[in-house]
Amino acid sequence: MPRVKIGPAIPDRKSLDVEIARLRDLDVGELRIRWQNAFGRPPPPHLPRHLLFRVLAYRLQADQLGDLDAENQRLLDRTMSPEEAGQRAVALGRSNAELRPGTVLGREWRGRMQRVTVLADGFGWNGKTYPSLSKAAFAITGPARCPLRCEMQAAVSAPAASHRARCSRSRTRFDGASR
């Protein structure tokens, strides 16, 4: 007859909730004392109250309900900090994409599809060659400011604020983001 392994008793969820509620009522000094008792060392001095509370509440739950298994713990240990992940994402975004000549980039601008072709010596749009994609996009979208004619009309016929709302131009990059 196979043996049956009996696990630990099911934790009492109500007592866990009561203990977490007690933690909420503690001030920073008392939370620091609880940290010292739970971890055997003082908490980092810069840690604010809300983080002291959250770490202690997690520790209570992990002790009673079970912590991460070894495989998931190793996975989290291998991951980088949020700051490093953000820096890596920015660096990847800044890296130059390899576009082969002949590639056509498309983007709708003011209701019309604009197509820029990657050339060996730059980017082509409307029969002209531009040294960079930014220059081609600028040629498509025009300057950031309204033309002088538009500004002169606004000075005569409309308040400046409503003019800016009507004539502001969104400069759009080809990757879909707006600046």
N, C-alpha and C positions, 0 to 999 in steps of 0.2 A: 504494500500500500504506500503511495507517495506521501511524503511529508508535506505538510502545509506550513508555509512561513507566515507568521502573524506579524504584521507591521505595527507601528506605533499607534496609539489611540488617536482618534480623530480629534484635532485641537478644538477647543471651545471658542468659537468665533466671537461670542459675546464678551468673554473675558479679554480677548485681544482688542476688541473695539473700546472697551472700558480703559484699558491700559494706554491706548493711543490717545484717548480723550484726556487722560491725566497728563500726558506729555504736552498737549496743547496748552494746558493751564500753567506750565512751568515758565519761569523767566529765563533769561540767557544764562545766568549764573547756575541755576539748578540744572539746566540742560547740559552745561559743561561738566557738572559733577556726574550726571548720568552717563555722559560720553566716557568719562574717565573710568567709571565702573564697568561699562559695557566693553570697551576696547583696550583697557589697561594702559592707556596713555592719554595725555591731554589732547583736546581737539586743536586743530590749527587756530591760531589766535584771530585770523581774519574772517573766520566762518561766521556769517550772520545767523540770527535766530532761526529763520525759516529753513535754512539748510541743516542746521543742527537737528531741528525737529524731524525733517524728512529722513535724514540718515538714521536717526534713532528709531523712527517708526518702521523703516525698512528692515532694520536689524531685528526688531521685535517680530515682524511678520516672517522674516526668513527663519528665525529660530523656531517659531511655532508651526509654520506651514511648509517649511523647507526652502532651502536656498537654490541657486542655480546648480545644475549638474556640471560635472567637470568639463564636458565638451563645450557647453555654452559659455562657461567661464573662460576657457582658453580662447574661444572665438572673440569674446569681448576684450580680452587682454591684448589680442593682436591688432585690434582696431585702433585708429588714431584718435586724438582728441578732437573735439569740434573745431577748435581753432586751426589745427593742422589740416583738417578736412576742408575748411573754408579757404585756407591759403592754397591748397592744392587745386581746388576748383577754379580759383581766380587764375592761377598759373596756367592751367589747362585752357582756360578761356582766352588767355593772351597768346597762347602758342599759335604759330602760323599754321593754318590749314594748307595742305598741299592740294592745290587746284590744278588740274591738267588743262592745257590749252584745248579749247573746244567746249569746255563745260559752260552751260548756260545757267545763270542765276536769275530767278524770277521773283518779282515782288510787285504787289499792286500798290499804286500810288495815285491817290485822288481818282479812284474809279477806273484807272487804266493799268493794264498789265505792263510792267517795265521789265525788259530782259537785257541783262548785261552778259556779254560773252567774255570768257577768259581767253586772252591772247598770249602768245609767247612773250610779248613785250609790254603787257599791261592788261587793260580791260576795255572792251569796246561797247559803245552805246550810241545809237543814232548816227553811225558812220564815223564817229570820232574815237580816238584812242586816248585813254587816261592812264597815268602812271600807277594809280592805286584804285582800289575799290571805293575808298572814301571819296576820292575826287569824282568818280563816276556817280556816286550817290548824291554828292553835292550838286552836280550838274542836273540831276533829275529833280531834286527837291528845291533847288534854288537857295538863295541866301536865307539866313535865319530871320532877318528883318524884312518887313514889307517893302515893296518898291516905294520910291519917293512919291510917285503919283498917288499911291494909296494913302500915305501919311498926310499928304496935303489935303486930300479929300476929307479925311477924318478930322483934321483941324478945323475945317469949315463946317462940316455937317453933323458930327457926332462927338459925344464925350470920349475922352481917351480910353477910359476903362472898357466901354462897349466896343470900341474900335479894336483894342487888343484882343478881346474875346472873339470878334468876328474874323480877324486877320491873322491870328497866331497860327504858325505853321508847325506841324510836328515833323521833326527830322527823324527819319526812320532808317535803321540799318538793315542790311539784307538778311541778317540772321533772324529777323522778326522782332527784335527788341526796339523800344523807342528810347531816344535820349532826351 
